[in-house]
Structures are given as C-alpha cells and as structure tokens.
C-alpha cells in the first residue's frame, strides 16, 4: 500500500492482512470495483486493552474526515465489547491527539511488545509513538 511506502505506517505482510481481515473497517468504491480507499482495524489485545491499528486513507480521500470515521467506528466497537482502554502505535501523532488520544510510554504496553512488536523489523528500536485513550 502507498501509505507504507510513504513511511506513514509500518508495512504488513499479505498473510498478516488476510489473517486479520475481519478486524478491519474498509472504505470501498461505491461500485465495488477498484482498490480499497481506506481501512482501520480494532485488535483485542488483552483483558481491558484494545488497539487501533492499520489505519490508512488513500491520498485522494484525505482531509474529508474518513480517517476520523474509521477510528471512531473502532472505538465504538471497543466500547460495545467492553474494552475501555484503546491504544495505538503511530507516526500520525497529531491526528490521534485530535481524537483525544494522549501519549504514553511504550513500557505501559508490555503485552503488545511481546506479542507483535518482537516480530517487527524495527524491534527494539521502534520509532512509532504510543498513544492511549480511555473511553
């Protein structure tokens, strides 16, 4: 995806994307043909934490509130499922600040580090920022 190539998000293997396909909210063309225009996933991590991940909005769709709507859909689902702490690891810090997320130390997310981050090419030198919202 272009967002990974632009350095706006970490790249993910197609096997990872396909294995988490049901976790994603997707913006698709009206006709159903053509590439996905945006996506965002909610991943349930452990007892009271969930993660907003893989947020992407196609360049021609940015600036119209689609990213906000995708994240809000994930947050709504988190509340419905009883997860009131939602975090994200991101390069788009100001965007998530505008939605009410605040910066936290990555050490507050040990389960994330050992379940996903340990497999990342950037581990242990992660350059993403950890942010959290309590709903």
N, C-alpha and C positions, 0 to 999 in steps of 0.2 A: 504494500500500500504506500501511497505517496507520503503520508504522514510519517511513517517510519523512515523512509528515505530522506525526508526533510529534517530528521532528528527531533521531531515533535513528540514522538513516542517510541518506546522500545519495539523492535521488530519481534514478531512471534512466528513460530513455525506453523505451517498449514495444519499439521496434526494437532497442535495445541488449539488453534482456532476452531477446527472442526469438532474437537472433543468438548469444547465449551460453547458450541453454537446455541444451545437452548438457553444460555445465560444472557444472551445479547438482545437488546432492543436495536432495531435496524430502521434506517431511513432508506427506502427503496423508491425507484422511479414509479410514477403512477401506473404506467402501462405494465410494470413488472419486468420489462426488458432493460438490460443495461446494468452497469455496475452499482453496487451499494453506495449510497451517498453519505452514510454516517452510521455509526454504531456505538454502543456503550454496554458494558456488562456489569452485573452485580454478582459478585462471588461471595458465598457464605464461607467465612474462614474458620471461626471457632465460636464457642458458646454465645458471645454477645457482640462479636465484631463481624462486619461485612466490608467488602472492598468494592469501590467503583473502579473499574479497570477498562482498558482498551477503548477509551473514548476517542473517536475520530469523526470529523466532519469534513467532507470534501471541500476543497478550496472555494469552489463556486457557490457553496451553500453557507459559508462562514459569515458571521455578522448579522444573522437573521434569527437568532435565538434557538437554533436547533441543538447546539451543544447543551444549553441550559435545560431544554426539554428532555433530552436524553438522560442527563444526570438526575433531574427531578423524578423521572419515571423509575430510575433505580432506587432513589431514596424513598419513594412511596412504597415500592415493593419491600424494601428493608423494614419499614415500619409495619407493614401488613404481616410480615413474617416474624416480627418481634425482635428485630436487630436494630438497636438504637444508637450504636456507635458505628460510624462508617468512615473508613479511611481511603486514601488514595496515595499512590506514589506517582509524581507527575513532574513534567517540565513546565506545565502551564499553571504556575502558582497563582498569578493574579486572577485568572479565570475562576479557579476554585475558591479563592478568597471572596470573590464577588457573590458566591453562593453560600457563604457562611462557614466555610472550612477554615481551620486555623492550623498553623504549623506545629508539628510535634517532632520529638526526637525519634528517629527510626528504632532506637532501642526499646521504645514502648510497643513495638510490633514484633516480638521475637518469633511468634509462630509463622508470620509472613516470611521472615528472613530464612527460616529453616525449611519451609515448605516450598517456596517458589524461588526466592532470590538466590539461594545457593546454586541454582542451575543456570543463572544468568551469566552471560559473558562478562558483564561489568562487576560481578561479585569479586571481592568485597568492597570495591571502590565505586559504589553506587553514586551517581550524580543527580538522581531524582530527589525531589523534596517530598517528605511525608506530611500529609495534611489529614485532619480529622474533623468530623462534625458529629455532635451529639444531638440526636433528634428527640 
